[in-house]
């Protein structure tokens, strides 16, 4: 009869000394002497390994030779208090079964330090490393926390379409979706692509945002949120951009801009607290990893806060609310601007703020997270509510240390005449968006919403330096492996 498996996390947290159990997992390392082998076993349930002690005479060379780094095994035996340092208990093996061997000459994840660049090339194996297993467990915890936060507040989870005919941002950076034979694309008499013959009989793309469809749901259910994949065909190779990423986008009827800021701040604090409360071992490992990495950096490039300090910086501070106009004055008069230290100098009102400006406001000027609001309408999307001054819109961005903008949102324009005028100014065809405008024609209400890029949140919480390392299989220009 097959023995019931006990997860290693349970073994290390519960009082199981004296009990006979079975554990299963992958071998991280094996140290062997003439009489005994010490096997570090991990099953992914925790950052910590369980030491399996195997008597050499009992198991013989044949079995122990097959147990190498990367091999998978099942081990049954008694849990005893550990005699060595570093673990409270260990398993003394009575029986071992080798499920799958790993050729030690070919297995890519040898027990040594590997660069993150190398690990991206073997993304199918990197979850077996401590770093990536920790990141994936944190990612899971925060995904669960997102749903718990909104569910507990009475929001409804809505699945917005992945294939759509709208471009919510109007940026034209969408991936096209087609069923055409690309070697024989039908054309109209005018020589244009004849989308009427395509699968959807119109031009279609992968979604860049679920917001517009989310607004439709909010006009019936009041408070909803979406949480799904979004796609941008932006040819960017920065450490902050992916072509496929996940967005959390709540939309709320009867919320003004202040309500929107309140909800976003509450959500971000909730997620940070959830991580601190539920991912302590993984965060401790990631923090230690960052400290080791930073030793190799010049003093000026080292972070002023540890990972835990940065998380508590968000948790323990009220977010400073500052208008875009105030922020521009602060930046214009700042030392880095006057001494031309900024890569993008702030010279006049209307400038689109860069990450260096956002981080200056958070880390140097206010020393707390910042919410910027009332941006110039010319640098924001068509759906944002226009303010009485005729120059600004009710937009808000939340800025975090080390990362800059993490949330972007706005009060939405509910007034049909102002919205259609703005769409004309930005060359957005009203006839193709009649379904969206119907929410302004029939029972329009003040409403607001925001978007949080999930990977940016994971980047902040884990302290990783590159967004490609917080999603299992990153999609970037030239990279669609696995």
C-alpha positions as CSV (number, residue, x, y, z in Angstrom):
1,X,0.0,0.0,0.0
2,X,1.3,3.5,-1.0
3,X,2.4,5.5,2.0
4,X,0.6,8.9,2.5
5,X,2.9,11.8,1.8
6,X,3.6,14.6,4.4
7,X,4.6,17.9,3.0
8,X,8.0,19.2,4.3
9,X,6.4,22.5,5.4
10,X,4.2,20.4,7.8
11,X,7.2,18.4,9.0
12,X,9.2,21.5,9.9
13,X,6.3,23.4,11.5
14,X,4.4,20.7,13.4
15,X,5.6,18.6,16.3
16,X,6.2,15.3,14.5
17,X,9.3,14.0,16.4
18,X,8.9,10.3,17.0
19,X,6.4,9.8,14.2
20,X,7.0,7.7,11.1
21,X,6.2,9.6,7.9
22,X,6.8,9.6,4.2
23,X,8.2,12.7,2.4
24,X,8.7,13.1,-1.4
25,X,10.6,15.8,-3.2
26,X,13.7,16.7,-5.2
27,X,17.3,16.4,-3.9
28,X,19.0,19.8,-3.5
29,X,22.3,18.4,-2.2
30,X,23.8,15.2,-0.9
31,X,26.8,14.8,1.4
32,X,28.1,11.3,1.8
33,X,30.7,9.7,4.0
34,X,31.7,6.0,4.4
35,X,28.9,5.3,6.8
36,X,26.1,7.8,6.1
37,X,24.6,10.1,3.5
38,X,22.9,13.4,4.3
39,X,20.3,14.3,1.7
40,X,18.8,17.8,1.6
41,X,15.2,17.3,0.3
42,X,12.8,20.0,-0.9
43,X,9.2,19.6,-2.2
44,X,8.4,23.3,-2.9
45,X,6.0,23.7,0.0
46,X,8.6,25.8,1.9
47,X,12.0,27.5,1.3
48,X,13.5,25.2,3.9
49,X,14.9,21.7,3.2
50,X,14.4,18.6,5.3
51,X,17.5,16.6,6.0
52,X,17.1,12.9,5.2
53,X,19.7,10.7,6.9
54,X,20.5,7.4,5.0
55,X,22.6,4.7,6.5
56,X,25.2,3.7,3.8
57,X,25.3,0.0,4.9
58,X,21.5,-0.3,5.0
59,X,20.9,1.2,1.5
60,X,24.0,0.2,-0.3
61,X,26.0,2.0,-3.0
62,X,23.5,1.3,-5.8
63,X,20.7,3.4,-4.3
64,X,22.9,6.2,-2.9
65,X,24.7,6.6,-6.2
66,X,21.4,7.3,-8.0
67,X,20.5,10.0,-5.4
68,X,22.1,13.1,-6.9
69,X,21.2,16.8,-7.1
70,X,18.0,17.1,-9.1
71,X,16.8,13.5,-8.6
72,X,13.4,12.9,-7.1
73,X,12.8,10.5,-4.3
74,X,10.4,9.2,-1.7
75,X,11.8,8.6,1.8
76,X,10.0,6.9,4.7
77,X,11.3,6.9,8.3
78,X,11.2,8.4,11.7
79,X,11.4,12.1,12.5
80,X,14.1,12.7,15.2
81,X,15.6,15.8,16.8
82,X,18.5,16.9,14.7
83,X,22.0,16.5,16.1
84,X,23.5,19.1,13.6
85,X,23.1,22.8,13.3
86,X,20.6,24.5,11.0
87,X,17.6,22.3,11.5
88,X,15.4,21.3,14.4
89,X,14.6,17.8,13.1
90,X,15.5,15.3,10.4
91,X,14.2,12.1,9.0
92,X,16.1,8.9,9.6
93,X,15.3,6.8,6.5
94,X,14.0,3.3,6.7
95,X,13.2,3.0,3.0
96,X,14.0,5.2,-0.1
97,X,12.5,5.0,-3.5
98,X,14.1,6.9,-6.4
99,X,11.4,8.2,-8.8
100,X,13.6,9.9,-11.3
101,X,17.3,10.3,-11.7
102,X,19.2,13.4,-12.8
103,X,22.5,12.9,-14.7
104,X,24.9,15.0,-12.5
105,X,27.0,15.9,-15.6
106,X,24.0,17.3,-17.4
107,X,21.7,18.7,-14.8
108,X,21.9,22.5,-15.2
109,X,21.1,23.4,-11.6
110,X,24.2,22.3,-9.7
111,X,24.5,23.4,-6.1
112,X,26.3,26.7,-6.8
113,X,25.3,30.3,-7.5
114,X,23.7,30.9,-10.9
115,X,23.1,34.3,-12.5
116,X,19.5,35.4,-13.1
117,X,20.3,35.8,-16.8
118,X,21.3,32.1,-17.0
119,X,18.2,31.0,-15.1
120,X,15.9,32.9,-17.5
121,X,17.3,30.6,-20.2
122,X,16.1,27.6,-18.3
123,X,12.8,29.1,-17.0
124,X,11.3,25.5,-17.0
125,X,13.7,24.5,-14.3
126,X,14.3,27.7,-12.3
127,X,11.3,27.2,-9.9
128,X,13.5,24.5,-8.3
129,X,15.9,27.2,-7.1
130,X,15.4,28.8,-3.7
131,X,15.1,32.3,-5.2
132,X,12.4,31.4,-7.7
133,X,10.5,29.0,-5.5
134,X,10.3,31.8,-3.0
135,X,9.1,34.3,-5.6
136,X,6.4,31.9,-6.9
137,X,5.1,31.3,-3.4
138,X,4.9,35.0,-2.7
139,X,3.1,35.4,-6.1
140,X,0.6,32.8,-5.1
141,X,0.0,34.4,-1.7
142,X,-0.6,37.9,-3.2
143,X,-2.9,36.5,-5.9
144,X,-5.0,34.9,-3.1
145,X,-4.8,38.1,-1.1
146,X,-6.1,40.2,-4.0
147,X,-9.2,38.0,-4.3
148,X,-9.7,37.9,-0.5
149,X,-9.4,41.7,-0.2
150,X,-12.1,42.4,-2.8
151,X,-14.3,39.5,-1.8
152,X,-14.4,40.7,1.8
153,X,-15.3,44.2,0.7
154,X,-18.3,42.9,-1.4
155,X,-16.8,43.3,-4.8
156,X,-17.6,40.9,-7.7
157,X,-14.9,39.3,-9.8
158,X,-15.5,39.8,-13.5
159,X,-13.7,38.0,-16.4
160,X,-13.3,40.6,-19.1
161,X,-12.4,39.4,-22.6
162,X,-8.8,38.6,-23.6
163,X,-9.7,39.0,-27.3
164,X,-11.3,42.4,-28.0
165,X,-11.8,44.9,-30.8
166,X,-11.0,47.9,-28.5
167,X,-7.7,49.5,-27.6
168,X,-8.5,51.0,-24.1
169,X,-5.4,53.1,-24.0
170,X,-5.5,54.2,-27.6
171,X,-1.8,53.7,-27.9
172,X,-1.9,51.3,-30.8
173,X,0.4,48.8,-29.1
174,X,-1.9,45.8,-29.3
175,X,-1.1,42.3,-30.6
176,X,-3.3,41.5,-33.6
177,X,-5.5,38.4,-33.5
178,X,-6.3,36.8,-36.9
179,X,-7.3,33.5,-38.5
180,X,-5.9,34.6,-41.9
181,X,-3.4,32.6,-43.8
182,X,-0.6,35.1,-43.5
183,X,0.8,34.1,-46.9
184,X,-2.5,34.9,-48.5
185,X,-4.3,37.8,-46.7
186,X,-7.5,39.0,-48.5
187,X,-7.6,42.6,-49.5
188,X,-10.4,45.0,-50.4
189,X,-10.6,46.8,-53.8
190,X,-8.8,49.7,-52.1
191,X,-5.9,47.4,-51.2
192,X,-6.6,47.4,-47.5
193,X,-6.8,44.2,-45.4
194,X,-10.3,42.8,-45.7
195,X,-11.1,42.1,-42.0
196,X,-14.7,41.2,-43.0
197,X,-13.3,37.9,-44.1
198,X,-11.5,37.2,-40.8
199,X,-12.8,35.0,-38.0
200,X,-14.4,37.9,-36.0
201,X,-15.3,39.8,-39.2
202,X,-13.5,42.9,-37.8
203,X,-10.0,43.9,-36.7
204,X,-9.3,42.2,-33.3
205,X,-6.4,42.2,-30.8
206,X,-5.3,40.8,-27.4
207,X,-6.6,43.1,-24.7
208,X,-4.4,45.8,-23.3
209,X,-6.8,46.4,-20.4
210,X,-10.0,45.1,-19.0
211,X,-11.0,48.5,-17.8
212,X,-13.6,49.5,-20.4
213,X,-15.5,46.2,-20.1
214,X,-15.1,46.5,-16.3
215,X,-16.9,49.9,-16.4
216,X,-19.8,48.2,-18.1
217,X,-20.1,45.7,-15.2
218,X,-19.8,48.4,-12.6
219,X,-22.8,50.1,-14.1
220,X,-24.9,47.1,-13.0
221,X,-23.1,45.6,-10.0
222,X,-21.6,48.8,-8.5
223,X,-18.2,47.4,-7.4
224,X,-16.3,44.9,-9.5
225,X,-12.7,43.9,-10.2
226,X,-10.9,42.1,-12.9
227,X,-7.7,40.2,-12.5
228,X,-6.3,38.7,-15.7
229,X,-3.6,38.7,-18.4
230,X,-3.1,41.8,-20.6
231,X,-0.8,42.3,-23.5
232,X,1.3,45.2,-24.9
233,X,3.2,45.0,-28.2
234,X,5.6,47.6,-26.9
235,X,9.2,47.0,-28.2
236,X,10.7,47.6,-24.8
237,X,13.6,45.7,-23.2
238,X,13.6,47.5,-19.8
239,X,13.6,45.8,-16.4
240,X,10.0,47.1,-15.9
241,X,8.2,45.9,-19.1
242,X,6.7,42.6,-20.2
243,X,4.6,41.9,-23.3
244,X,2.3,39.6,-21.3
245,X,1.5,40.6,-17.7
246,X,-1.4,40.4,-15.2
247,X,-3.5,43.4,-14.2
248,X,-5.8,44.0,-11.3
249,X,-8.5,46.5,-12.3
250,X,-11.3,47.5,-9.9
251,X,-14.1,49.7,-11.2
252,X,-16.5,51.3,-8.7
253,X,-19.8,53.1,-9.3
254,X,-20.5,56.1,-7.0
255,X,-16.8,56.6,-6.2
256,X,-15.1,60.0,-6.7
257,X,-11.3,60.5,-7.0
258,X,-10.8,60.7,-3.2
259,X,-12.7,57.4,-2.8
260,X,-10.5,55.9,-5.5
261,X,-7.3,57.0,-3.7
262,X,-8.6,55.6,-0.4
263,X,-9.4,52.2,-1.9
264,X,-6.1,51.9,-3.7
265,X,-4.1,52.8,-0.6
266,X,-6.1,50.3,1.5
267,X,-5.5,47.6,-1.0
268,X,-1.8,48.1,-1.3
269,X,-1.4,48.2,2.5
270,X,-3.5,45.0,2.8
271,X,-1.3,43.2,0.2
272,X,1.9,44.2,1.9
273,X,0.6,43.2,5.3
274,X,-0.6,39.9,3.9
275,X,2.9,39.1,2.6
276,X,4.6,40.1,5.8
277,X,2.2,37.9,7.8
278,X,2.1,34.9,5.5
279,X,5.5,34.7,3.6
280,X,7.9,35.3,6.5
281,X,10.4,32.6,5.5
282,X,10.5,33.4,1.8
283,X,10.8,37.2,2.5
284,X,13.7,36.5,5.0
285,X,15.5,34.5,2.3
286,X,14.9,37.1,-0.4
287,X,16.1,39.9,2.0
288,X,19.3,38.0,2.8
289,X,19.8,37.4,-0.9
290,X,19.5,41.2,-1.7
291,X,21.9,42.1,1.1
292,X,24.5,39.7,-0.3
293,X,24.0,41.1,-3.8
294,X,24.4,44.7,-2.6
295,X,27.8,44.0,-1.2
296,X,29.1,43.9,-4.7
297,X,27.6,47.3,-5.7
298,X,29.2,50.7,-5.2
299,X,28.0,52.4,-2.0
300,X,26.0,55.0,-4.0
301,X,23.9,52.3,-5.7
302,X,23.0,50.4,-2.6
303,X,19.5,50.6,-1.3
304,X,19.0,52.7,1.8
305,X,16.4,50.3,3.1
306,X,16.3,46.5,3.6
307,X,13.4,44.7,2.0
308,X,11.5,44.4,5.3
309,X,12.1,48.1,6.0
310,X,10.7,49.0,2.5
311,X,7.6,47.0,3.1
312,X,7.1,48.5,6.5
313,X,7.7,52.0,5.0
314,X,4.5,51.4,2.9
315,X,2.6,49.8,5.8
316,X,3.4,52.4,8.5
317,X,3.0,55.6,6.5
318,X,-0.1,57.4,5.3
319,X,0.4,58.1,1.6
320,X,1.2,61.8,0.9
321,X,-1.4,63.3,-1.5
322,X,0.1,65.9,-3.8
323,X,-1.3,67.6,-6.9
324,X,0.7,67.2,-10.1
325,X,1.1,71.0,-10.1
326,X,2.6,71.0,-6.6
327,X,4.9,68.1,-7.6
328,X,6.2,70.0,-10.6
329,X,7.2,73.0,-8.5
330,X,8.9,70.7,-6.0
331,X,10.8,69.0,-8.8
332,X,11.7,72.2,-10.6
333,X,13.3,73.6,-7.5
334,X,15.0,70.3,-6.4
335,X,18.8,70.0,-6.2
336,X,19.0,67.2,-8.8
337,X,17.0,69.4,-11.3
338,X,19.0,72.6,-10.6
339,X,22.3,70.7,-10.7
340,X,21.2,68.8,-13.9
341,X,21.4,65.4,-12.2
342,X,18.1,64.3,-13.6
343,X,18.3,62.5,-17.0
344,X,15.0,64.3,-17.8
345,X,15.1,67.9,-16.6
346,X,11.8,69.4,-15.4
347,X,11.4,72.8,-17.0
348,X,7.7,73.4,-17.3
349,X,4.2,72.3,-16.3
350,X,2.9,69.6,-18.6
351,X,6.0,67.4,-18.5
352,X,5.4,63.6,-18.2
353,X,7.1,62.5,-15.0
354,X,9.7,59.8,-15.3
355,X,10.7,57.1,-12.7
356,X,13.6,59.2,-11.4
357,X,11.2,62.1,-10.6
358,X,8.7,59.8,-8.9
359,X,11.3,58.1,-6.8
360,X,12.8,61.5,-5.8
361,X,9.4,62.6,-4.4
362,X,8.9,59.3,-2.5
363,X,12.5,58.6,-1.3
364,X,14.0,62.1,-0.8
365,X,11.3,64.8,-0.5
366,X,8.4,63.3,1.3
367,X,10.0,60.1,2.6
368,X,6.7,58.2,2.3
369,X,4.6,56.8,-0.5
370,X,3.0,59.5,-2.6
371,X,-0.3,59.8,-4.5
372,X,-0.1,62.3,-7.3
373,X,-3.4,63.6,-8.7
374,X,-4.9,66.1,-11.2
375,X,-2.6,65.5,-14.1
376,X,-2.6,67.6,-17.4
377,X,-5.3,66.2,-19.6
378,X,-2.9,66.2,-22.6
379,X,-0.8,63.4,-21.1
380,X,-3.6,61.2,-20.0
381,X,-6.2,58.9,-21.5
382,X,-9.6,60.0,-23.1
383,X,-11.8,58.5,-20.4
384,X,-10.5,60.5,-17.4
385,X,-12.9,63.1,-15.9
386,X,-12.1,66.6,-16.9
387,X,-11.6,69.1,-14.1
388,X,-13.2,72.6,-14.0
389,X,-9.9,74.3,-14.9
390,X,-10.1,72.8,-18.4
391,X,-6.4,71.8,-18.2
392,X,-6.3,68.8,-15.8
393,X,-8.2,65.5,-15.3
394,X,-9.0,63.6,-12.2
395,X,-6.2,61.1,-12.5
396,X,-4.1,59.6,-9.7
397,X,-0.9,57.6,-9.7
398,X,0.6,55.9,-6.6
399,X,4.4,56.0,-6.2
400,X,6.4,53.6,-4.2
401,X,10.1,53.5,-3.2
402,X,12.5,51.8,-5.5
403,X,9.9,51.4,-8.2
404,X,8.1,54.6,-8.9
405,X,4.5,54.3,-10.2
406,X,2.8,51.2,-9.1
407,X,-0.9,52.2,-9.5
408,X,-2.6,54.4,-12.1
409,X,-6.2,55.4,-12.0
410,X,-8.8,58.1,-12.3
411,X,-12.3,59.2,-11.9
412,X,-14.0,58.3,-15.2
413,X,-15.7,60.9,-17.3
414,X,-19.5,60.2,-17.0
415,X,-20.7,63.3,-18.9
416,X,-21.5,62.2,-22.4
417,X,-20.9,65.5,-24.2
418,X,-17.5,66.0,-22.6
419,X,-16.5,62.4,-23.3
420,X,-17.5,62.5,-26.9
421,X,-15.7,65.8,-27.5
422,X,-12.5,64.4,-25.9
423,X,-12.7,61.3,-28.1
424,X,-13.0,63.5,-31.2
425,X,-9.9,65.5,-30.1
426,X,-8.0,62.2,-29.8
427,X,-9.3,60.6,-33.0
428,X,-11.1,57.8,-31.2
429,X,-14.1,56.8,-33.4
430,X,-17.3,57.2,-31.4
431,X,-19.3,54.8,-33.6
432,X,-17.0,51.9,-32.7
433,X,-17.3,52.7,-29.0
434,X,-21.1,53.2,-28.9
435,X,-21.4,50.3,-26.4
436,X,-19.1,52.2,-24.1
437,X,-21.0,55.4,-24.5
438,X,-24.3,53.7,-23.7
439,X,-23.2,53.7,-20.1
440,X,-23.2,57.5,-20.3
441,X,-26.6,57.6,-22.1
442,X,-28.5,55.3,-19.8
443,X,-28.2,56.0,-16.1
444,X,-24.8,57.5,-16.0
445,X,-23.2,57.8,-12.5
446,X,-19.9,59.2,-11.1
447,X,-17.5,56.3,-11.1
448,X,-13.8,55.6,-10.7
449,X,-11.2,52.8,-11.0
450,X,-7.5,52.0,-11.1
451,X,-5.1,49.4,-12.4
452,X,-2.3,47.6,-10.5
453,X,0.2,45.7,-12.5
454,X,0.5,42.5,-10.6
455,X,4.1,41.9,-11.6
456,X,5.1,45.3,-10.4
457,X,3.6,44.5,-7.0
458,X,5.5,41.2,-6.9
459,X,8.7,43.1,-7.9
460,X,8.2,45.5,-5.0
461,X,7.3,42.8,-2.4
462,X,10.1,40.4,-3.3
463,X,12.8,43.0,-4.0
464,X,13.7,41.4,-7.3
465,X,15.4,43.7,-9.8
466,X,13.9,42.6,-13.0
467,X,10.2,42.0,-13.9
468,X,11.2,39.0,-15.9
469,X,12.0,37.2,-12.7
470,X,8.6,37.5,-11.0
471,X,6.5,35.7,-13.7
472,X,7.0,32.0,-14.5
473,X,7.6,32.4,-18.2
474,X,8.4,36.0,-19.3
475,X,7.3,37.3,-22.7
476,X,9.5,40.0,-24.0
477,X,10.7,41.2,-27.5
478,X,12.4,38.2,-29.1
479,X,11.5,35.8,-26.3
480,X,8.5,33.4,-26.4
481,X,10.1,30.2,-25.2
482,X,8.3,27.4,-23.3
